[in-house]
Amino acid sequence: MYACPDWSPCYSPAKALWASSLAILVSGGLYVLIVIASIAIFGAEETKLLLWPTLELARMTSLPAYILERLDILFLAVWVTAVFTTLFSSYYFTLH
């Protein structure tokens, strides 16, 4: 058992439903934007042939004055961190 603060979404079912609905909408919207950007830039046929279209989008992105020329490295670092923390927490909660 754990303590749940009053402001936390787990305190009431209505707040939990609202928070989870918002999270689903934000993540779903992000996925839709990435798919639209991939198809708009590469086209439908090229997107089907690419193994990781999102990574290709990150490789193509560069900021003015070459501040971040290799944005794909930053993208991969965030992605690897997210995957490992998700896998670790899933493994931990499976055992306990």
Secondary structure, 3 states (H helix, E strand, C coil): CCCCCCCCHHHCHHHHHHHHHHHHHHHHHHHHHHHHHHHHHHCHHHHHHCCCHHHHHHHHCCCHHHCCCCHHHHHHHHHHHHHHHHHHHHHHHHHC
